[in-house]
Amino acid sequence: MARLVCAGIIGSLAFLIITLMVYAQSDKEMDLKKELQAKSVADRDHYVIGPEDVLYIHVWKEGSLSRTVPVRIDGNISLPLIHEMKAAGLTPLQLEAAITERLKGFYENPNVSVTVMEANSFKVYITGEVMSPGVYKLGEAVTILQIIPMAGGFTEWAKQNKILIIRKENGKEKRITVSYEKAMKGDDPSSNVVLKRGDTIIVEISRSKKPPSGPNRGRFEDQGRHRTTPAHDRQPVREKGVEE
């Protein structure tokens, strides 16, 4: 009898310990998931994954499957069990659903989350009469009114009423001319173009504001409020990214 009682107590303790361990693991998994979502640099619902992005794939209670993976140039990622699968062209939510479907052949009700840790594929290029020309990596689509401040604003010689956007669509080059001034005033909402992945923005120099030639060109004003070196005479900025 005493042995049965002792065995019952030991069994109850073991069950309690296992239960506590399960709950502790679940809490840890939840905290990790929340932490990763907070670190996401892109909108899970709308951001379209592309080559060179870095993703964190989290599979609930399957630490051996959870890992950071790069999206290769061919748009694929590699994961245990399911091996190769296409990630480029999908949103994080769509990729979650695709991975979940593939894992159903190995696990019952797999719970998958996808977090974009580095959004390297959404790049736009801005050159010409802005203070900081270069390459800008974006976690989401922005408009022409948003990208100019990101580039430090215009130089004093910028032609603000005629900005050129060069875009590739279906293998063909498309040129769009917009007026920053009209977009700013709201006179022409269509001028506030939403930029797409790979767009090049060119801010030309205004002929009416063309800087003087000669020995004074390229100097700074004594007040230090305006840079007098035109953008095309400055050293190029290799790359600029939006601070995370």
PASE-440438 format. One line per field, with one value per residue (C-alpha): residue in three letters; residue number from 1; x, y, z. Coordinates in nm, 4 decimals. Layout:
REM PASE-440438
r <- c(Ala  ...)
k <- c(NUM  ...)
x <- c(X  ...)
y <- c(Y  ...)
z <- c(Z  ...)
//
This chain:
REM PASE-440438
r <- c(Met  Ala  Arg  Leu  Val  Cys  Ala  Gly  Ile  Ile  Gly  Ser  Leu  Ala  Phe  Leu  Ile  Ile  Thr  Leu  Met  Val  Tyr  Ala  Gln  Ser  Asp  Lys  Glu  Met  Asp  Leu  Lys  Lys  Glu  Leu  Gln  Ala  Lys  Ser  Val  Ala  Asp  Arg  Asp  His  Tyr  Val  Ile  Gly  Pro  Glu  Asp  Val  Leu  Tyr  Ile  His  Val  Trp  Lys  Glu  Gly  Ser  Leu  Ser  Arg  Thr  Val  Pro  Val  Arg  Ile  Asp  Gly  Asn  Ile  Ser  Leu  Pro  Leu  Ile  His  Glu  Met  Lys  Ala  Ala  Gly  Leu  Thr  Pro  Leu  Gln  Leu  Glu  Ala  Ala  Ile  Thr  Glu  Arg  Leu  Lys  Gly  Phe  Tyr  Glu  Asn  Pro  Asn  Val  Ser  Val  Thr  Val  Met  Glu  Ala  Asn  Ser  Phe  Lys  Val  Tyr  Ile  Thr  Gly  Glu  Val  Met  Ser  Pro  Gly  Val  Tyr  Lys  Leu  Gly  Glu  Ala  Val  Thr  Ile  Leu  Gln  Ile  Ile  Pro  Met  Ala  Gly  Gly  Phe  Thr  Glu  Trp  Ala  Lys  Gln  Asn  Lys  Ile  Leu  Ile  Ile  Arg  Lys  Glu  Asn  Gly  Lys  Glu  Lys  Arg  Ile  Thr  Val  Ser  Tyr  Glu  Lys  Ala  Met  Lys  Gly  Asp  Asp  Pro  Ser  Ser  Asn  Val  Val  Leu  Lys  Arg  Gly  Asp  Thr  Ile  Ile  Val  Glu  Ile  Ser  Arg  Ser  Lys  Lys  Pro  Pro  Ser  Gly  Pro  Asn  Arg  Gly  Arg  Phe  Glu  Asp  Gln  Gly  Arg  His  Arg  Thr  Thr  Pro  Ala  His  Asp  Arg  Gln  Pro  Val  Arg  Glu  Lys  Gly  Val  Glu  Glu)
k <- c(1  2  3  4  5  6  7  8  9  10  11  12  13  14  15  16  17  18  19  20  21  22  23  24  25  26  27  28  29  30  31  32  33  34  35  36  37  38  39  40  41  42  43  44  45  46  47  48  49  50  51  52  53  54  55  56  57  58  59  60  61  62  63  64  65  66  67  68  69  70  71  72  73  74  75  76  77  78  79  80  81  82  83  84  85  86  87  88  89  90  91  92  93  94  95  96  97  98  99  100  101  102  103  104  105  106  107  108  109  110  111  112  113  114  115  116  117  118  119  120  121  122  123  124  125  126  127  128  129  130  131  132  133  134  135  136  137  138  139  140  141  142  143  144  145  146  147  148  149  150  151  152  153  154  155  156  157  158  159  160  161  162  163  164  165  166  167  168  169  170  171  172  173  174  175  176  177  178  179  180  181  182  183  184  185  186  187  188  189  190  191  192  193  194  195  196  197  198  199  200  201  202  203  204  205  206  207  208  209  210  211  212  213  214  215  216  217  218  219  220  221  222  223  224  225  226  227  228  229  230  231  232  233  234  235  236  237  238  239  240  241  242  243  244)
x <- c(0.0000  0.2784  0.4510  0.1366  0.0999  0.4669  0.4376  0.1280  0.3069  0.6087  0.3820  0.1953  0.5210  0.6544  0.3342  0.3511  0.7146  0.6449  0.3418  0.5462  0.8221  0.5680  0.4168  0.7636  0.8592  0.5361  0.5968  0.9505  0.8257  0.5659  0.8263  1.0574  0.7791  0.6891  1.0543  1.1026  0.7897  0.9164  1.2449  1.0720  1.1784  0.8894  0.5114  0.4162  0.0903  0.2118  0.5910  0.6903  0.9973  1.2803  1.6360  1.8961  1.6354  1.7123  1.4283  1.3834  1.1650  1.0201  0.8473  0.6640  0.8306  1.0661  1.3969  1.5856  1.3752  1.3749  1.6542  1.7704  1.7806  1.8868  1.6768  1.9104  1.9424  1.7137  1.4465  1.4591  1.5301  1.6527  1.4935  1.5257  1.2774  1.1178  1.4524  1.4054  1.1078  1.0275  1.0131  1.0560  0.7272  0.5428  0.4533  0.5695  0.2130  0.1929  0.5284  0.4096  0.1114  0.3309  0.5813  0.2986  0.1433  0.4759  0.5410  0.2023  0.3584  0.5894  0.4072  0.0501  -0.0726  0.2665  0.2743  0.5059  0.5950  0.8158  0.9961  1.1867  1.5099  1.6784  1.4860  1.7686  1.5718  1.3534  1.5995  1.5528  1.8264  1.8328  2.0818  2.1298  2.0530  1.9840  2.2075  2.2666  2.2345  2.2727  2.0981  1.8151  1.6894  1.3249  1.1075  0.7965  0.6868  0.7323  0.6250  0.8280  0.7376  0.8908  1.2097  1.3366  1.3628  1.5296  1.7945  1.8544  1.6356  1.7173  2.0250  1.9558  1.9968  1.7397  1.4705  1.1842  0.9051  1.0476  1.1760  1.2376  1.1568  1.2943  1.1155  1.1430  0.8165  0.7898  1.1448  1.0798  1.1953  0.9249  0.9913  0.7679  0.8014  0.6571  0.6483  0.7536  0.6131  0.2662  0.2700  0.3655  0.0894  -0.1664  -0.2364  -0.1579  -0.1919  -0.0760  0.2686  0.3167  0.4116  0.4467  0.7948  0.8542  1.1451  1.4385  1.3143  1.5756  1.4930  1.6840  1.6689  1.8029  1.9782  1.7644  1.8959  1.7542  1.9429  2.2579  2.5580  2.8281  3.1387  3.4854  3.6965  3.4010  3.2244  3.2345  3.2950  3.0846  2.8991  3.0391  2.7103  2.7278  2.3554  2.3664  2.6025  2.7294  2.8898  2.6491  2.5558  2.7324  3.0669  3.0431  3.1887  2.9200  2.7541  2.7882  2.4953  2.2439  1.9950  1.6961  1.7845  1.6119)
y <- c(0.0000  0.2361  0.1610  0.2490  0.5768  0.6582  0.5733  0.7924  1.0875  1.0445  1.0204  1.3368  1.5247  1.4091  1.5185  1.8567  1.9083  1.8163  2.0479  2.3369  2.2705  2.2746  2.6034  2.7560  2.6506  2.7953  3.1270  3.1344  3.0665  3.3443  3.5920  3.5012  3.5445  3.8882  3.9919  3.8889  4.0702  4.3838  4.3548  4.3156  4.5858  4.5326  4.5114  4.1422  4.1965  4.3985  4.3792  4.1624  3.9513  3.9721  3.8457  3.9448  3.9844  3.8067  3.6185  3.4464  3.1369  3.0337  2.6975  2.6655  2.4104  2.2964  2.4654  2.2549  2.4015  2.7636  2.9647  3.2757  3.2265  3.4539  3.4810  3.3835  3.5609  3.2992  3.3949  3.0621  2.9735  2.6463  2.4817  2.1390  1.8737  2.0896  2.1838  2.4426  2.6706  3.0029  3.3054  3.5982  3.7476  3.6485  3.8525  3.7156  3.5995  3.4169  3.2504  3.1421  2.9694  2.8024  2.6687  2.5517  2.3548  2.1871  2.0952  1.9267  1.6176  1.5914  1.7554  1.7874  2.1487  2.3221  2.6853  2.9008  3.2691  3.4627  3.7817  4.0086  4.0892  4.2747  4.4300  4.4469  4.3921  4.7039  4.9614  5.2934  5.5079  5.8856  6.1071  6.4666  6.7775  6.6286  6.6590  6.2850  6.0952  5.7193  5.3865  5.3702  5.0429  5.0639  4.8337  4.9559  5.1635  5.5399  5.8373  6.1063  6.3458  6.1012  6.0038  6.3602  6.4356  6.0958  6.2149  6.5298  6.7555  6.9482  7.1533  7.5186  7.4444  7.1635  7.1718  7.0833  7.1123  6.8433  6.5258  6.2201  5.8678  5.5812  5.2522  4.9063  4.7276  4.3982  4.4378  4.7836  5.1230  5.3671  5.7378  5.9400  6.3149  6.4658  6.8052  6.8060  7.1561  7.0555  6.7386  6.9405  7.1965  6.9276  7.0829  6.7549  6.4459  6.2246  6.3864  6.2192  5.8927  5.5784  5.4437  5.0839  4.8480  4.9495  5.2996  5.5637  5.9248  6.1978  6.5562  6.7793  7.1132  7.4188  7.6411  7.9478  7.8566  7.7286  7.7920  8.0363  7.9060  8.0250  8.0308  8.0883  7.7697  7.4903  7.7090  7.7170  8.0281  8.1887  8.1410  7.7656  7.7482  7.6537  7.4188  7.5828  7.2788  7.1413  6.7763  6.6702  6.8044  6.6191  6.2784  6.0136  5.8441  5.4703  5.3679  5.5133  5.3135  5.4060  5.3770  5.0903)
z <- c(0.0000  0.0998  -0.2293  -0.4244  -0.2379  -0.2950  -0.6656  -0.6917  -0.5316  -0.7585  -1.0619  -0.9640  -0.9100  -1.2455  -1.4170  -1.2436  -1.3449  -1.7075  -1.7137  -1.5752  -1.8311  -2.1153  -1.9989  -1.9516  -2.3040  -2.4419  -2.2657  -2.4004  -2.7535  -2.7228  -2.5976  -2.8847  -3.1396  -3.0014  -2.9973  -3.3602  -3.4726  -3.2986  -3.4918  -3.8267  -4.0725  -4.3123  -4.3151  -4.2902  -4.4769  -4.7738  -4.8137  -5.1099  -5.0386  -5.2906  -5.3519  -5.0880  -4.8130  -4.4852  -4.3145  -3.9802  -4.0051  -3.6693  -3.6307  -3.2999  -3.0664  -3.3445  -3.2678  -3.5192  -3.8002  -3.6820  -3.8384  -4.0246  -4.4007  -4.6875  -5.0005  -5.2801  -5.6136  -5.7705  -5.5137  -5.3274  -4.9644  -4.8144  -4.5103  -4.3462  -4.4590  -4.7303  -4.8881  -5.1673  -5.2003  -5.3662  -5.1346  -5.3733  -5.4858  -5.1680  -4.8618  -4.5239  -4.4531  -4.7863  -4.7229  -4.3770  -4.5364  -4.8013  -4.5443  -4.3158  -4.6024  -4.6858  -4.3202  -4.2821  -4.4370  -4.1346  -3.8415  -3.7235  -3.7276  -3.7702  -3.6541  -3.8669  -3.8575  -4.1012  -4.0030  -4.2417  -4.0569  -4.3445  -4.6347  -4.8867  -5.2057  -5.1975  -5.3228  -5.4947  -5.6424  -5.6226  -5.7999  -5.9074  -5.7052  -5.3608  -5.0589  -5.0150  -5.3437  -5.3295  -5.2834  -5.0291  -4.8845  -4.7845  -4.5758  -4.7528  -5.0486  -5.0124  -5.2216  -5.3953  -5.1109  -4.8630  -5.0468  -5.1024  -4.7275  -4.6801  -4.9267  -4.7241  -4.9348  -5.2511  -5.3219  -5.4017  -5.7738  -5.7933  -6.0588  -5.8283  -6.0829  -6.3098  -6.1434  -6.3581  -6.2362  -6.4438  -6.3887  -6.5440  -6.6089  -6.7960  -6.9218  -7.0654  -6.9423  -6.8385  -6.7746  -6.5425  -6.4914  -6.1745  -6.0067  -5.6409  -5.5997  -5.7233  -5.5124  -5.2056  -5.2608  -5.3418  -5.6825  -5.8571  -5.6319  -5.9201  -5.8897  -5.5518  -5.7196  -5.5067  -5.5746  -5.6736  -5.6231  -5.8457  -5.9345  -6.0194  -5.9288  -6.1113  -5.9855  -6.2602  -6.2200  -6.2917  -6.5661  -6.3943  -6.0759  -6.2425  -6.0126  -6.1308  -6.2985  -6.2063  -5.8885  -5.6538  -5.7574  -5.5021  -5.1956  -4.8811  -4.7713  -4.4570  -4.2751  -4.3324  -4.3978  -4.7658  -4.9402  -5.2599  -5.4169  -5.6802  -5.6448  -5.9638  -5.8282  -5.4966  -5.4224  -5.4875  -5.1938  -5.2422  -5.0330  -4.7932  -4.5908  -4.3837  -4.0178  -3.8509)
//
